[in-house]
Structures are given as C-alpha cells and as structure tokens.
Amino acid sequence: MTNEEARALFSGRFIGPDELRALASPFSFDSLEAPTIPFSDEALRKNTGTHILIFTPRTNFGSPITLNALRDLFGVDPAVSEPCMYNQDWYVKEDFAAKQSLDGGWHLIRKDVLEEARAKRPDEIESSLRGNESFPAAVTCAFAFFAYWYMTGGEKLWKHDFVWCSDRDHNNDRIYVGRYEDPTGVNKNGFNIHRHLALRPAYSAAPEVVS
C-alpha cells in the first residue's frame, strides 16, 4: 500500500513523512526518507480503526532520537511548556533511554490499550499476543505520543493509561510508559517512564515489635 492510500485509510491516525514535515517546532528532522510501508494491505485494513500508523525517523537536529533526546527537547516541567516528560531521572543512564533510538521504520501501534489486558502481568499479556504482535519500544511510544499531540492539536495517547514496552533496565525489570495525566490530580502532567520491579533476594522485611 502506498503512503497516499494508507493516509486515506487511516485518516487522522496516519503520521508519515509529510505529516512530520508539517509539524511545528521543536522538531527539525534532517531526513524524512521513509521505506515502503511493510505491512500487508490486509493487516492495515484490519487495524485501521484501532491503531495509528507512524513513521519514526532516526534523527532530529542531526542527533539520534532517544528517550533522553526527547526529554531534553520537551523538558520536564508542565508549568514551563506542554507537552513534556514527567519529572523523573532514574532512567537517564539506562541503555534503553540513552542508546536505544528510533529505527527509521514504520510502526502500527494501538491507539488505546486492550481492555481485556488491564491489571494483567506483562508476561501473561505477551504470551497471549498474536504471532505478528509484540510490545513496542519505549522510545517508539514516546515519539508517537509527542508526534500525535502536535498533529492533532493536543490529543493525548494513553492519557490515563500505562503501556508495557519491550525494553528492560539493567536489572532486567520491564519498562512501561504513558499516563500523561494523573486521573487523581495528585501528580503533575508529563509522559511517564517507569519500571516494573521484580521480586529479588534484596526485598525482605524488618518487622517492628509493637506494644
């Protein structure tokens, strides 16, 4: 399927080179030469109502687009500007944030989370995915969030939800991202990046004696 055909099929859920080129600052892409859309016509038509189709360029301002690069670009303070990253820095030295960059390819990613997968463990969800499905990379999710925000004039992907990612930190803990707005209103706005801590021997208890 050509870009023009996919654009017509996905309407406002298609983000290709032309759409990225039209986005306002802070983006400044060096090259928006996209490969042929790799998905079959059948797969595209089947997922047109539930997914966004997005091209993820490798560089911005001549540098690889990583999570840390997006953090530097958008900042972490919603009082200064939005959209932004949530104000946390635990991940900045992790490879998935510092080294993993966009791949210069096309991605077909769900616009909304799977209702039937809520509150399930990531390994349980992963084992139930179809053969042509997988968790997306955290940087892919983050870029899709910001690009979609600018293209739609402020619509938020995964506004109150977290999505599991393919990445793991140096302790092999699974990464999850999203939830730009805290529905309780306690936390400030920002695109969140978290890790799901696995139980290890270092986790135990130190009970107190009560009177």
Backbone hydrogen bonds, N-H to C=O, Kabsch-Sander energy under -0.5 kcal/mol:
donor,donor_aa,acceptor,acceptor_aa,energy
6,A,2,T,-2.5
7,R,3,N,-2.7
8,A,4,E,-2.0
9,L,5,E,-2.0
10,F,6,A,-2.9
11,S,7,R,-1.9
13,R,10,F,-2.2
14,F,11,S,-1.3
15,I,13,R,-0.5
15,I,53,L,-3.1
20,L,16,G,-2.5
21,R,17,P,-2.5
22,A,18,D,-1.3
23,L,19,E,-0.5
23,L,20,L,-1.0
27,F,24,A,-1.1
34,A,32,L,-1.0
44,L,40,S,-2.3
45,R,41,D,-2.5
46,K,42,E,-2.2
47,N,43,A,-1.5
48,T,44,L,-0.5
48,T,45,R,-0.6
50,T,47,N,-1.0
51,H,47,N,-2.1
52,I,109,I,-2.8
53,L,13,R,-2.6
54,I,52,I,-0.6
54,I,107,H,-2.6
55,F,15,I,-2.6
56,T,105,G,-2.8
60,N,63,S,-2.4
61,F,28,S,-2.6
63,S,60,N,-1.8
65,I,58,R,-2.4
66,T,64,P,-1.0
67,L,100,Q,-0.5
68,N,97,A,-2.1
70,L,66,T,-2.1
71,R,67,L,-2.4
72,D,68,N,-2.5
73,L,69,A,-2.0
74,F,70,L,-2.6
75,G,71,R,-2.2
80,V,77,D,-1.5
81,S,77,D,-1.9
85,M,75,G,-2.9
86,Y,191,F,-2.3
88,Q,86,Y,-1.6
92,V,89,D,-1.2
94,E,91,Y,-2.0
97,A,94,E,-1.1
98,A,94,E,-2.8
99,K,95,D,-2.6
100,Q,95,D,-2.1
102,L,65,I,-1.9
104,G,56,T,-1.7
107,H,54,I,-2.5
109,I,52,I,-2.1
109,I,107,H,-0.7
111,K,50,T,-2.8
112,D,50,T,-0.7
115,E,113,V,-0.5
117,A,114,L,-1.3
118,R,115,E,-1.3
120,K,117,A,-1.5
125,I,121,R,-2.2
126,E,122,P,-3.0
127,S,123,D,-1.8
128,S,124,E,-0.7
128,S,125,I,-1.2
129,L,125,I,-0.6
129,L,126,E,-0.9
133,E,130,R,-2.2
141,C,137,A,-2.0
142,A,138,A,-2.5
143,F,139,V,-2.4
144,A,140,T,-2.4
145,F,141,C,-2.5
146,F,142,A,-2.3
147,A,143,F,-2.8
148,Y,144,A,-2.5
149,W,145,F,-2.1
150,Y,146,F,-2.1
151,M,147,A,-2.3
152,T,148,Y,-2.2
153,G,149,W,-0.9
154,G,149,W,-2.8
157,L,155,E,-0.6
158,W,111,K,-0.8
159,K,156,K,-0.8
161,D,158,W,-0.6
163,V,177,V,-3.0
165,C,175,I,-2.5
166,S,136,P,-2.1
169,D,173,D,-2.1
172,N,169,D,-2.1
174,R,196,H,-0.7
175,I,167,D,-2.1
176,Y,194,H,-2.3
177,V,163,V,-2.2
178,G,192,N,-1.8
179,R,158,W,-1.0
179,R,161,D,-3.1
180,Y,158,W,-0.6
181,E,159,K,-2.6
185,G,182,D,-1.7
190,G,180,Y,-1.9
191,F,84,C,-2.2
192,N,178,G,-2.6
192,N,190,G,-0.6
194,H,176,Y,-3.0
196,H,174,R,-3.3
197,L,195,R,-0.9
203,Y,200,R,-2.2
204,S,202,A,-0.7
210,V,208,E,-0.5
